[in-house]
Amino acid sequence: MAAVRIDRRVFLRGAAALGGALPFAGYAQTAQPALLPRKIFFDNSDYGSVQISPDGRTLSWLAPVNGVRNLFVAPREDPAAARAVTFATDRNLSSYYRWAYTSRHLVYFQERDGDENWRASSVDLDSGATVLLTPERGVRARIQEVDRKFPTEMLFSHNARDRRYMDLYRINIESGDVRLLFENNEFAWCVTDSEFQVRLGLRFAANGNCEVLERRPDGGWQPFLTIPIGDLDGTQLLDFSADGQTLYLQDTRDRDKAALFAIDMATRKATLLAADDEADIVHTDLDFARRIPLAARAIRDRVRWHAVDPGAAQDLTDLAAFGPGDVELTARSSDARYATAFYERDTESGEYALLDRERRSVRSLFKQRKALEGLPLRKMQPVAIPARDGLRLNGYLTLPAEADGGKVPMVLAIHGGPYLRDVWGFSSTHQWLANRGYAVLSVNYRGSTGFGKAFVTAADKEWGGKMHDDLIDAVDWAVGQGFADAKRIGFFGGSYGGYSALTAATKTPEVFACIVDVFGISNLVTFMATIPPYWGPWFSIWKNRLADPATEEGRAFLIERSPLTHIDRAVRPILIAQGMKDVRVVAAESEQMVSALKTRGVPVTYITFADEGHGFARPENRMAFYAVTESFLAKHLGGRMQAIGEDFKGSSLKVETGGELVPGLNG
């Protein structure tokens, strides 16, 4: 399909109708900034996931030890007295970890080479002893439930018995003793309460609807509610109250935008607690000790908080007075006096802070990335883009210092999922590309979450269809605004964004000068045939939203919407990167695309990483990938580049083909 070129005046009128400001108009002439090292953008952060312990005495966080992210602790009043309590040497710990109510143990997760089989361990902060809590290999585990009544125990779920289903186990975090609580043979997941009892089970029907069943005292099950497939992304069962009589949930049933509700389990009456007129409630800040919701968060362009508990309103006021940024609460002490918070910012490092509710004070703890201090970072601007069928597409634009009202090369950076979204804040990708002289545009195409269920369901059966049209409309909008050079547009995407990149290469090659695909899907039929087993319980969602490969009609649709089917249209240079341990988009997806491109004589460079899965966890591999990508983009779009130098050191990067097409890749 040819790119639709829309008159700039039409786009200006459309943007105005949507309320979209044009903050980039009138940029002053600016000298080129210093070329910043890639390491500043893509190395592990100095601090991450900062939390306060349940007793309020200790801070914890993730930070590098010899380049590998590990856990640290320090007294609340003396963060400088920090010490590492884990010593992983091969791979970063997960960003998710949890304090036990002993306030002496931390539970953390590790995997191997991107296989997504997360194993849990506990560490005793006094003795330093670590205890493996879940199977060491080949099993995917997560924390199911924690409650202060059981300080030395937690509920975990994992799929050791049957890779499709997560059984529930009660595990002693000090000794590692395990007791099976519930053998699960039908549910995608379960909801438990503060007594460590299974209360609800969620399973998916053939039509993609979610059937929620309530467990009776005799162990049987009875219907509780149904979540239609169109409501799945906005509806989330959060937690039970401490007495088990109230269920808190975010819900889009009977409305477009998700709101926070409380359901009385005896009467089934639902009470509205918080809502936002323009966006879904996407997160609820829960007091896990008291098991009550405190505040609810929505995001259209920027974060908006809605207080639920009376005390939360003052907390949010105090946090806002501390400084700029979009605030996230990361943890609370059991007595609710202390809370750790993170301030997301676009042109400087994010910052962790400590709220003291007794003193009504907020004090700084750590800057997330110290190397960003004083650097010439560029603003990330929320923008509204009109799709050709009238939908409002929310996106984020970062312009380089070189923008002076003239034209600059642009990179369209597209998120994965697809049922996720881009948000405002510091983006390593945006800042890196802007520093190299590119405008960077990220688009929340239809199907992106947080904007209401109608926006999500507008993507049904639209992979490679209207979802791709949204991206072309965004490019045309950028060109129409006058800042993007239509002849120097690049595409950069991973996962679903990688599928979109390959769709761009084979459906609208005339729009893009070059393509970067990171673990993208090339063939929807083979993709759906190789999903990991733990996706099985909810695979009916994909069959209904995309197509059912088991039917002749569904298979024909999947073939038609697969980039590989339209390989004869591909002409632009393509860089493809793949983690060889990827269990979501397996290596065959990239390999069959590369083979077809080579057969047609399309310039393709294919690089692989033996110790990565669906993403780049090791900093050495991130550095290598972005060094190759930077050189590739510079060749085809004309931006600036830093020499590759030592950025391949320690990486598992392997050039499978096309190394000679990227300057510096073959030495």
ABEGO torsion letter per residue (X at the ends): XBBBBBBAAAAAAAAAAAGBBBAABGBBBBBBBBBBBAAAAABBBABBGBBBBAAGABBBBBBBBGGBBBBBBBBAABAAABBBABABAABBBBABBBBBAAGABBBBBBBBGGAGBBBBBBBBAAAGBBBBABBABGBBBBBABBBAABAABBBBBBAAABAABBBBBBBBAAAGBBBBABBBAABABBBBBAAGBBABBBBBBAAGBBBBBBBBAAGBBBBABBBBAAAAAABBBABBBAAGABBBBBBABGBABBBBBBBBAAAGBBBBABBBAABBBABBBBBAAAGBBABBBBBBABBBBBBABAAAAAAAAAAAAAEBEBBBBABBBAAGABBBBBBBBAABBBBBBBBBAAAGBBBBABBABAAABGBBBBBBBBBBBBBAAGBBBBBBBBBBAABAGBBBBBBBBBBBOABBBBBBEBBAAAAAAAAAGBBBBBBBBBGBBGAEAAAAAAABGABGBAAAAAAAAAAAAAAAAGABBAABBBBBBBEAAAAAAAAAAAABAAABABBBBBGBBABAAAAAAABBAAAAAAAAAAAAABBBAABAAAAAAAAAABAAAAAAABABBBBBBBBAABAABBAAAAAAAAAAAAAAGBBBBBBBBAABBBEBABAAAAAAAAAAAAAAAAAAAGBBBBBAEAAABGBABBBABGAAABBGAAX
